[in-house]
Amino acid sequence: MHRLRMSVPVFTVSVARALASILLITVIAGFGAGCRDTSSAVGPPPAPAVRVELVVQKDVPITAEWVGTLVGYINAQIRSRVSGHLVSQNYKEGSLVKTGDLLFQVDARPFQTALDQTDARLRLAESQLSQARAQVSASQAQVEQATASVAQDEAQVKRAEATQRQTELDVARYTPLAQRGSVSQQELDNAVQSNLANLAAVAAARAAVLNARAKVTQAQAALEKARADVETQQANIAAAQAALADARLNLGYTRVLSPIDGIAGLRGANIGDFVGPSDATPLTSVSKVDPIYAQFPISEQRALAVFRRWDAHPDAPRGIELELILADGSVHSSRGKADMLDRQVDVSTGTVLARGVFANPGNILRPGQYAKVRAVVEVKNNALLVPQRAVQDVQGVHQVAVIKADETVDVRAVQVDARVGSLWIIAQGVKPGERVIVEGGDRVRPGQKVRAETSPATAPGPAK
């Protein structure tokens, strides 16, 4: 009896649990059926709305930008060409000066004194030259007089010789006659004495000729000396003239002038300082800034492309048009031209220094300023453009969601090229006129139907 009483409650609990399970299953099934009935009544959800833009095909100029530095067209360091004390500054720092304007004055008194002394030496040399030339004239007269004396003495010798020959003939004729007694001995003796006297006269005349010739030699030596003195004095005059020109040049150098038109900088010396050509610091600097240069480094690859283009088309113009973007973001009013590429590559940066030249009306631009230089480096013909917001970067792969003709989404991998403002140039993956999703692409999946709404077209900007 005891065992029977314990088994009844256990059986009753098991039955209760089974009935509860059946009831729970019935409720769940009814709830599921109710839900199915509700969805069937509402219908499928509407297609999500997305904004699209068309793939545009057009020629696109590709621009590049570089950070550059402005450099004066001419930068002249102004130094004193002579040593002396600075006595005045004759320009306003930072002002525009013209070629030949007086910038500084060096004490000119020592140089004026040196000029006066050199001028006096020149005048003395000119006076000595005049004296030497007068001596040449006198020596020439002495030579001519001595030469005439030689001629006269030589004529006298000939006359004496002729007379001596006559008396010698008389002696020869009178000697046999005196022996025969035809003439007296006295007449013979007179003829002999006359012959001896004529022989002495010939000898004297010949001696006079030798003396006259000696005087000619002396006069010629004096003439040569006088001519040498003339040459010496001429050399002295030339040296004095050169010294005078140098003294005048140094005196002129005491006026420190501007060699160019440009902006004069701060002074590097004060009034009263002793200045000279060997000073490490210049007196000032003058920069010609209209036009002005912009120097900027370009990559070695870009330089190679330029060099190859020049080699392939040597007659093509090399002046690429440039834009200058200033520090405040404004664009300089005057466009410039590419001027040159440096002769070598900087091994530390792998760049080549390029230079452009820009007009600078009003001298707004100054050396040392930083600016961006922009240029069109090529033109992409028939480029395909899509907005940047249409391109998604998924783990390094660029993708674009395209709306097909049946209004379903086709997600494609694309190959991008350069950026043009807010647009991408697509090298591969889309076709002209196709619709790409620019808004709402993150809410759709491939193959899903969507409702396309046209978005305002994105305007292109500078290419990168």
PyMOL commands that set and color helices and strands:
alter all, ss='L'
color gray80, all
select helices_A, chain A and resi 2-42+109-180+185-253+300-312+361-363+388-390+441-443
alter helices_A, ss='H'
color red, helices_A
select strands_A, chain A and resi 49-54+56-78+84-89+96-97+102-106+255-257+262-264+274-275+284-299+321-325+336-346+351-358+370-387+391-394+397-403+409-413+415-421+423-428+435-439+451-454+460-463
alter strands_A, ss='S'
color yellow, strands_A
deselect
rebuild
show_as cartoon
